[in-house]
Each structure stands twice: as C-alpha cells, then as structure tokens.
Amino acid sequence: MSKHDLKGKTVLITGGAKNLGGLISRKFAEQGANLVIHFNSESARADAEETLSAVQALGSKAITIQADLSDISKIEALFLKAKETFGGVDIAINTVGRVLKKPFLETTETEFDSMSDINSKIAYFFIQSAGKHLNNDGKICTIVTSLLAAYTGLYSTYEGLKAPVEHYTRAASKEFGERGISVTAVAPGPMDTPFFYGQEAPEAVAYHKSASALGGLTKIEDIEPLVRFLVTDGWWITGQTIFANGGYTTR
C-alpha cells in the first residue's frame, strides 16, 4: 500500500452524505478507501443511506454515523467508532459549515453563538480529535470559505468565524508535523449547492456568478480533486489555506 494513495485507507468525512461531502465519499470510494460518513441530523439520513449504498457498490467498506457535532464529545466518539470499526483512521475531512447573511447591526447573540459553534468550535475540536487519533502520516483537511479574502458586509459571522480555522490549521500542522501529519484548509468560492442558494436573492446569485474571473459559481467537482490531492500526493503542502474559486477572491 502506497504511503500517499487512498487504497485501503480509512477516511472520516463530516457532512459526508451530500453536496461536496457526498462527492468526496463517492470519489474516494472509487480509489479504494474505507469510509466513515457522518451526517448531522435525521433530515440528512436518506442522503446518507443513498451515499452509503453508492460507495458500497463501488467496493468500499463504509459506515454512516449521525451526530450533532456541536456536542463536542460526539466528535471524539466519531473517531473512536472509526478506529473500532476499521482499526485506525488515516484521513479526516471536515466539510461542516453554516452561512448566515445578515447585517452586523441585526445579528443576535444566539445567532453569533450558533455560528461560532458550527464554523469555529467544531473545526477546532475536529482537528484536535484527528491529531489524537490519526495514524502517523495522516492528513487533515477543513473546508472554509473564499470570503476570508473578501471585502464585504453581511457575512460577518460566516467569514469571521471561519477565519480562526486558518490559525488552527497552521498551529496543528506545526504540532503534528513530527508524526508526518499534514493539515490544510480549502477555501471554495460560492458553490452551486443548496447550501448557497438558501441565503441569496436572485440578484445576489447573479452577482456571485459574475464575480469570478473564470465565470460562474464553484462546482463541487472543482473542489473534490483538490481535496483528494491534498490528502494524497499533495501531502507536502501543510499549514496552508488553498483558495479554489475561479478568481472570485485571492490574496
């Protein structure tokens, strides 16, 4: 088994049932990975079961786990279940996030706390649990947002509470590096999924489509190959956030 391919590796994916996470699950299964597919709530169970059937049909050994990860103990439980089932975990990918588009002056404390839990706290303790439980030479990747490089209003809690993940990524990569574990973040542009459209009026959708240099919204098919590269042959990239957005924002 090659050190940096997916065959026989165990991959834990939060939000792995649908959208980007679902595509990662399917594509990694094609490469021979074992999968732990997390989904958040009962509303995603049908998607999780569909994805499970699809990856098993590809020959993948896979399980699904439902958990609300805002209860941090359930993040640790994910990794323990993965180890119990497959004997170890090699790759950990966190796709969890929530968008809130709202004026600064109208954002409530409850909304801020929820956005903090989902976009920042879960990311921190996911990386922490991965650092505890991954096999040596493991890989960790978190999905963030290209709004980290944007000059814009209305997304203060989304971009603001994803921003710490860059720092978590750098710190963890430094601390875990002696075990050969690379830690990265990927910052897509607005993605053509229901996750995006729920927040945006038609005129905003039109703007986002026109804002990228290459034209259009980011497709999940644009992001999955980059994630796959970072957790295989691209293992030498660590501590960095990679912007993949067709020129929507840059640094």
C-alpha positions as CSV (number, residue, x, y, z in Angstrom):
1,M,0.0,0.0,0.0
2,S,1.5,3.3,-1.1
3,K,2.1,5.9,1.6
4,H,0.1,8.5,-0.3
5,D,-2.8,6.8,-2.2
6,L,-6.2,6.0,-0.9
7,K,-6.4,2.3,-1.4
8,G,-7.1,0.6,2.0
9,K,-7.0,4.0,3.8
10,T,-9.8,4.9,6.3
11,V,-11.3,8.3,5.7
12,L,-13.6,10.1,8.1
13,I,-15.8,12.8,6.4
14,T,-18.1,15.1,8.4
15,G,-21.1,16.1,6.3
16,G,-20.1,13.2,4.0
17,A,-23.7,12.4,3.0
18,K,-24.4,15.0,0.3
19,N,-23.2,18.0,-1.7
20,L,-19.4,18.3,-1.5
21,G,-19.0,15.7,1.3
22,G,-21.1,13.2,-0.7
23,L,-19.0,13.7,-3.8
24,I,-15.8,13.2,-1.8
25,S,-17.3,10.0,-0.3
26,R,-18.0,8.6,-3.8
27,K,-14.8,9.6,-5.4
28,F,-12.7,8.3,-2.5
29,A,-14.6,5.0,-2.7
30,E,-13.6,4.7,-6.3
31,Q,-10.0,4.9,-5.2
32,G,-10.4,2.1,-2.7
33,A,-10.9,4.0,0.6
34,N,-12.8,2.8,3.6
35,L,-15.3,5.5,4.7
36,V,-16.9,6.8,7.8
37,I,-19.7,9.0,6.6
38,H,-21.0,11.5,9.2
39,F,-24.3,13.3,8.8
40,N,-25.8,15.9,11.2
41,S,-29.5,15.2,11.6
42,E,-32.4,12.9,10.6
43,S,-33.2,15.2,7.7
44,A,-30.0,14.0,6.0
45,R,-30.5,10.3,6.8
46,A,-31.9,9.5,3.3
47,D,-28.9,11.2,1.7
48,A,-26.5,9.3,4.0
49,E,-28.1,5.9,3.1
50,E,-28.0,6.7,-0.6
51,T,-24.4,7.6,-0.4
52,L,-23.6,4.5,1.7
53,S,-25.2,2.3,-0.9
54,A,-23.3,4.0,-3.7
55,V,-19.9,3.7,-2.1
56,Q,-20.6,0.1,-1.1
57,A,-21.5,-0.7,-4.7
58,L,-18.0,0.7,-5.6
59,G,-16.5,-1.9,-3.2
60,S,-15.9,0.4,-0.3
61,K,-16.2,-0.7,3.3
62,A,-18.2,2.1,4.9
63,I,-20.4,3.1,7.8
64,T,-22.7,6.1,8.5
65,I,-22.9,7.9,11.8
66,Q,-25.5,10.5,12.8
67,A,-24.3,13.1,15.3
68,D,-24.8,16.8,16.1
69,L,-21.2,17.8,16.5
70,S,-22.0,20.9,18.4
71,D,-21.8,18.5,21.3
72,I,-18.0,18.2,21.2
73,S,-18.0,14.8,22.8
74,K,-19.6,13.4,19.7
75,I,-16.6,14.4,17.6
76,E,-14.3,12.3,19.8
77,A,-16.9,9.5,19.5
78,L,-16.7,9.6,15.7
79,F,-13.0,8.9,15.7
80,L,-13.4,6.2,18.4
81,K,-16.1,4.4,16.3
82,A,-14.0,4.7,13.2
83,K,-11.0,3.1,15.0
84,E,-13.2,0.4,16.5
85,T,-14.6,-0.4,13.0
86,F,-11.5,-0.1,10.8
87,G,-8.6,-0.4,13.2
88,G,-7.4,3.2,12.6
89,V,-8.1,6.5,10.8
90,D,-5.8,7.9,8.1
91,I,-7.6,10.9,6.7
92,A,-10.0,13.3,8.4
93,I,-12.0,15.8,6.3
94,N,-14.4,18.4,7.8
95,T,-17.0,19.9,5.5
96,V,-19.3,21.2,8.2
97,G,-20.3,24.8,8.0
98,R,-23.3,27.2,8.1
99,V,-23.8,30.5,6.3
100,L,-25.7,33.5,7.8
101,K,-26.2,36.5,5.6
102,K,-27.3,39.3,7.9
103,P,-26.5,42.9,8.7
104,F,-24.0,43.4,11.5
105,L,-26.5,45.5,13.5
106,E,-29.2,42.9,13.3
107,T,-27.2,39.8,14.3
108,T,-28.2,38.4,17.7
109,E,-26.1,36.8,20.3
110,T,-27.8,33.5,19.8
111,E,-27.0,33.6,16.1
112,F,-23.4,34.5,16.8
113,D,-23.1,31.6,19.3
114,S,-24.5,29.1,16.8
115,M,-22.3,30.3,14.0
116,S,-19.3,30.1,16.3
117,D,-20.1,26.6,17.4
118,I,-20.6,25.3,13.8
119,N,-17.9,27.2,11.9
120,S,-15.1,27.5,14.5
121,K,-15.6,25.3,17.6
122,I,-16.4,22.2,15.7
123,A,-13.5,22.8,13.4
124,Y,-11.1,23.2,16.4
125,F,-12.1,20.1,18.2
126,F,-12.3,18.1,14.9
127,I,-8.7,18.9,14.3
128,Q,-7.8,18.1,17.9
129,S,-9.5,14.7,17.8
130,A,-7.9,14.0,14.5
131,G,-4.5,14.9,16.0
132,K,-5.1,12.4,18.8
133,H,-6.4,9.5,16.7
134,L,-4.9,9.7,13.2
135,N,-2.3,7.2,12.2
136,N,1.2,8.5,11.6
137,D,1.4,10.2,8.1
138,G,-2.3,11.1,8.3
139,K,-4.0,14.0,6.7
140,I,-6.4,16.6,7.9
141,C,-8.4,19.0,5.7
142,T,-11.1,21.5,6.6
143,I,-13.4,23.3,4.2
144,V,-13.5,27.1,4.8
145,T,-14.6,29.9,2.5
146,S,-13.1,32.2,-0.1
147,L,-14.9,35.1,1.8
148,L,-11.9,35.0,4.1
149,A,-10.2,37.2,1.4
150,A,-13.3,39.3,0.6
151,Y,-14.1,42.9,1.4
152,T,-17.8,42.7,2.0
153,G,-20.6,43.2,4.5
154,L,-23.4,40.9,5.5
155,Y,-21.3,37.8,6.2
156,S,-19.6,39.0,9.3
157,T,-20.3,35.8,11.4
158,Y,-19.6,33.4,8.5
159,E,-16.3,34.8,7.3
160,G,-15.4,36.0,10.8
161,L,-15.9,32.6,12.4
162,K,-14.3,30.6,9.6
163,A,-11.2,32.8,9.8
164,P,-9.9,31.1,13.0
165,V,-9.6,27.8,11.1
166,E,-6.6,29.2,9.2
167,H,-4.8,29.7,12.5
168,Y,-5.9,26.3,13.8
169,T,-4.6,24.8,10.6
170,R,-1.2,26.5,11.0
171,A,-0.8,25.6,14.7
172,A,-1.9,22.0,14.2
173,S,0.4,21.5,11.2
174,K,3.3,22.7,13.3
175,E,2.4,20.5,16.3
176,F,1.5,17.3,14.3
177,G,4.3,17.6,11.8
178,E,6.7,15.3,13.7
179,R,4.2,12.5,13.1
180,G,4.1,13.2,9.3
181,I,0.6,14.6,9.6
182,S,-0.3,17.4,7.1
183,V,-3.0,19.8,7.9
184,T,-4.7,22.0,5.3
185,A,-7.8,24.1,4.6
186,V,-9.6,24.6,1.3
187,A,-11.5,27.8,0.6
188,P,-14.0,27.4,-2.2
189,G,-15.9,30.2,-3.8
190,P,-19.7,30.2,-3.6
191,M,-20.7,26.7,-4.5
192,D,-23.5,25.6,-6.7
193,T,-25.4,23.7,-4.0
194,P,-28.5,24.2,-1.8
195,F,-26.1,25.4,0.9
196,F,-25.5,28.5,-1.1
197,Y,-28.9,29.3,-2.6
198,G,-30.8,29.3,0.7
199,Q,-29.1,32.6,1.7
200,E,-29.1,34.5,-1.6
201,A,-31.7,36.6,-3.5
202,P,-31.6,36.2,-7.4
203,E,-29.7,39.4,-7.9
204,A,-27.1,38.3,-5.4
205,V,-26.8,34.9,-7.2
206,A,-26.2,36.8,-10.4
207,Y,-23.5,38.9,-8.8
208,H,-21.7,35.9,-7.4
209,K,-21.8,34.2,-10.8
210,S,-20.3,37.2,-12.4
211,A,-17.6,37.9,-9.8
212,S,-15.2,35.0,-10.6
213,A,-12.6,35.7,-13.2
214,L,-13.3,32.3,-14.9
215,G,-17.1,32.9,-14.7
216,G,-19.8,31.1,-12.8
217,L,-20.1,29.5,-9.4
218,T,-17.7,27.0,-7.9
219,K,-18.8,23.4,-8.6
220,I,-18.3,20.6,-6.1
221,E,-16.5,18.8,-8.9
222,D,-13.9,21.6,-8.9
223,I,-13.1,21.1,-5.2
224,E,-13.1,17.4,-4.7
225,P,-10.0,16.8,-6.8
226,L,-8.1,19.4,-4.8
227,V,-9.1,17.9,-1.5
228,R,-8.1,14.4,-2.8
229,F,-4.7,15.8,-4.0
230,L,-4.0,17.5,-0.6
231,V,-4.6,14.2,1.3
232,T,-2.6,12.1,-1.1
233,D,0.2,13.2,-3.4
234,G,0.0,16.8,-2.1
235,W,0.8,15.8,1.4
236,W,3.9,18.1,1.4
237,I,1.5,21.1,1.5
238,T,0.8,21.8,5.1
239,G,-0.3,24.7,7.3
240,Q,-1.9,26.5,4.4
241,T,-5.3,27.6,3.1
242,I,-5.8,27.0,-0.6
243,F,-8.2,29.3,-2.4
244,A,-10.1,27.5,-5.2
245,N,-12.7,29.8,-6.6
246,G,-12.0,30.6,-10.3
247,G,-10.7,34.0,-9.3
248,Y,-13.6,35.1,-7.0
249,T,-11.2,36.3,-4.3
250,T,-7.4,36.0,-3.9
251,R,-4.6,37.1,-1.7
